[in-house]
Amino acid sequence: MRGIFDFLRPKARRRTSRQETGEAGERAAERFLKKNGFRIVARNVTYPQGEVDLVALEKRTGALCFVEVRSRAVKDGQATPVSPEESVTPAKRRRVIRAAKRFVAERRAADRVIRFDVIAVRFAGEDRKSPDVRHYPGAFDAGGRTL
């Protein structure tokens, strides 16, 4: 039976397929980084100026890495019109850089080596268990130029 104030309760939002793919991609990227000697410092860092998917510390070099994760679900035998790597536009790079600058300022981490990485995650069809993960360390610099 419904209560008189049920209309005040927020409705559960269904996740779109795109959101589920993005979240699965971020989880896959995080597992990949941990497996390869990184420590996750923060997830989904959001400011009005921009957003960073993952902030990780590379244990080997001590670099503070701001990681943009891009994911695509690919149906068997089909190619995506734009690869995950290619979807990191100049505008997206600027937003990541602005968020990274604020993160560094707030954490007083200006003495650290800063790096901007991209992780591309491809899922085959609906299978989100064994994605193809590609890591591009130093994919772009603080000026937004691709390296």
C-alpha positions in Angstrom: 0.0 0.0 0.0 1.3 3.4 -0.9 1.7 6.1 1.8 0.4 9.5 1.5 3.9 11.0 1.3 5.3 8.6 -1.2 5.4 11.3 -3.9 8.2 13.0 -1.8 10.5 10.0 -2.0 12.9 10.3 -4.9 12.4 7.7 -7.6 15.2 5.3 -8.3 17.0 6.4 -11.5 17.7 3.7 -14.0 21.2 3.7 -15.3 21.6 4.0 -19.0 23.7 1.5 -20.9 26.2 4.3 -21.5 26.4 5.1 -17.8 26.9 1.4 -17.0 29.6 1.1 -19.6 31.4 4.2 -18.2 31.2 3.0 -14.6 32.4 -0.5 -15.6 35.3 1.2 -17.5 36.3 3.2 -14.5 36.3 0.0 -12.4 38.4 -1.8 -15.0 40.8 1.1 -15.2 41.2 1.2 -11.4 41.9 -2.6 -11.3 44.5 -2.2 -14.1 46.3 0.7 -12.3 46.4 -1.1 -9.0 47.7 -4.3 -10.7 50.5 -2.2 -12.3 51.8 -0.4 -9.2 49.6 2.6 -8.7 47.7 3.7 -5.6 44.3 5.3 -6.2 44.2 8.7 -4.4 40.8 9.9 -5.5 37.9 9.0 -7.8 35.6 11.2 -9.7 37.1 14.5 -8.6 34.6 17.2 -9.6 34.9 21.0 -9.5 32.9 23.6 -11.4 36.0 24.0 -13.7 36.2 20.3 -14.6 36.4 16.7 -13.6 38.9 13.9 -13.3 38.0 10.2 -13.3 40.9 8.9 -11.3 43.8 10.4 -9.5 46.6 7.8 -8.9 50.1 7.8 -7.5 52.6 5.8 -9.5 54.6 4.1 -6.8 57.7 3.5 -9.0 58.1 7.2 -10.0 56.1 9.1 -7.4 54.2 10.8 -10.2 50.7 12.1 -9.4 48.6 10.9 -12.4 45.3 12.4 -13.5 43.6 9.7 -15.4 40.8 10.2 -18.0 39.0 7.0 -18.6 37.1 6.5 -21.9 35.0 3.4 -22.5 33.2 1.9 -25.4 31.1 -1.2 -25.8 31.7 -2.8 -29.2 29.4 -5.3 -30.7 31.1 -8.3 -32.2 32.5 -7.6 -35.6 31.8 -3.9 -35.5 34.0 -0.9 -35.0 33.1 2.2 -33.1 33.0 5.4 -35.1 35.3 7.0 -32.6 37.8 5.0 -30.5 37.9 5.7 -26.8 41.3 7.3 -27.2 40.1 9.7 -29.9 37.2 10.8 -27.8 39.4 12.8 -25.5 38.8 16.2 -27.2 40.8 19.4 -26.6 37.9 20.7 -24.5 37.9 17.6 -22.4 41.7 17.9 -21.9 41.2 21.5 -20.7 38.6 20.5 -18.2 40.8 17.7 -16.8 43.8 20.1 -16.6 41.7 22.8 -14.7 40.4 20.2 -12.3 43.9 18.8 -11.8 45.3 22.3 -11.0 42.7 22.9 -8.4 43.3 19.4 -6.9 47.0 20.1 -6.7 46.5 23.5 -5.1 44.1 22.2 -2.5 46.3 19.3 -1.6 49.5 21.4 -1.7 51.1 18.8 -4.0 52.9 21.3 -6.3 56.2 19.6 -5.5 55.0 16.4 -7.2 55.6 15.4 -10.8 52.2 15.7 -12.5 51.2 13.5 -15.4 48.0 13.3 -17.5 47.2 9.7 -18.6 44.4 8.3 -20.7 43.0 4.8 -20.2 40.9 3.4 -23.1 38.6 0.5 -22.2 36.8 -1.6 -24.8 34.1 -4.1 -23.9 33.1 -6.8 -26.4 29.3 -6.7 -26.6 27.6 -7.0 -23.2 30.6 -8.8 -21.6 32.0 -6.5 -19.0 34.2 -9.1 -17.4 37.3 -9.1 -19.6 37.7 -5.8 -21.2 40.6 -4.7 -23.4 42.4 -2.0 -21.3 45.0 0.3 -22.9 47.0 2.8 -20.8 48.6 5.9 -22.4 50.9 7.4 -19.8 51.6 11.1 -20.4 48.9 11.3 -23.1 48.8 15.0 -23.0 50.7 17.8 -21.2 49.5 20.6 -18.9 49.0 22.8 -21.9 46.5 20.2 -23.4 48.9 19.2 -26.2 48.9 15.5 -27.0 52.3 13.9 -26.7 
